[in-house]
Amino acid sequence: MKFRVERDVLADAVAWAARSLPVRPSAPVLAGLLIETTSDGLQLSTFDYETSARATVPADVSEEGKALVSGRLLADICRSLPAKPVEMTIEGAKVSLTCGSARFSLQTMPVEEYPTLPDMPEATGTVPSDLFANAVSQAVTAAGRDDMLPVLTGVRLEIDGSDLSLLATDRFRLSLRELGWDPGATDVSAAALVPAKVLADTAKSLTSGAEVTIALATSGAGEGIIGFEGSAGGGVRRTTTRLLDGEFPKVRTLFPTEQQTIARVDRATLVEAVKRVSLVAERNTAVQLAFTSGQLTLDAGSGDEALATEQIDADVKGADITTGFNPQFLLDGLTAMESPVVELAFTQASKPAVIVGVDGPDGEADLAFRYLLMPRRLLS
């Protein structure tokens, strides 16, 4: 193996591939990054039996071959290299890396012990990369983080023709993001439960190209695998991950069809008010929101402890209502919105509220992203 490649191209590709390396690998070779040179250029790969990453970049290949080295060490080295071309060769049981006057020698791992990366499933369709990254970042807001409930740590990806939906819940809140995409076949219908962290990292890392290809294996030898592909650095990046097992709860029915009270509030003003008032809220206690005509009053604290209250303008239609929310969960939903105004819709104080964005005080509600939040019991 012998090749020459631009330093920035190598450093970026190595960092991308190494990002999914396991912190505590079950086998030493799984901490490795596989370097392969072929007639197509340079391939850099990682795999931990769950998630794989492969970056293909242009390089001047003199000799084809492969080597397995410590992925995190190689990433650290590449970040520190001067802005000059990099040459890498195999010298016995070591890989030699030269960049300008800097020279490194890395111990190799046994390539034959490294697992075979899964094949990329057949492409299902494509979606603009920026749109996909934005949609995923909103959807994962409500994803669970409790590994004791693995199903809730995933995002349910639903495909129905040219419609793509992303759902996540941790039992206390629910996010639903809907967007259009270009399916490979207009009649395609499928669903997959994708680990939220992997989906978020992948979507964020594939924004360099114009679009992302989604490849979902729903049957056959590749069952339980989803793949994503995008372009970056003059090459191609592909990642696959195993789907989560289990039945995702049927949460769409939780969105109410009628509302008793609807309030519109300036999003930035509400965010700052919640941050201030919640400073005195004890852990696991709610911030109270009281909606009356033209006004929203926020309260936190109780008894002889610190208290806080603040009033802000609100356009309230319907009956007055007082409820309370976990302040961090409320802030998560508000910051995931991008519109200048948010609309909070209630059926009753003890039922979940639905939060959506609005382009302006008199604008139409944007139902592409809906955030449902369960209320918390208020302290008397």
Beta strands, then each sheet from edge to edge (+ up, - down):
strand 1: 2-5
strand 2: 32-38
strand 3: 41-47
strand 4: 51-57
strand 5: 60-63
strand 6: 65-70
strand 7: 86-91
strand 8: 94-99
strand 9: 102-107
strand 10: 123-128
strand 11: 154-160
strand 12: 163-169
strand 13: 173-180
strand 14: 182-183
strand 15: 189-195
strand 16: 211-217
strand 17: 225-232
strand 18: 235-242
strand 19: 261-266
strand 20: 287-292
strand 21: 295-300
strand 22: 308-313
strand 23: 315-318
strand 24: 321-325
strand 25: 341-346
strand 26: 353-358
strand 27: 365-373
sheet 1: 5+ 1- 7+ 8- 9+
sheet 2: 6+ 2- 3+ 4- 18+ 17- 16+ 10- 14+
sheet 3: 15+ 11- 12+ 13- 27+ 26- 25+ 19- 23+
sheet 4: 22+ 21- 20+ 24-
end
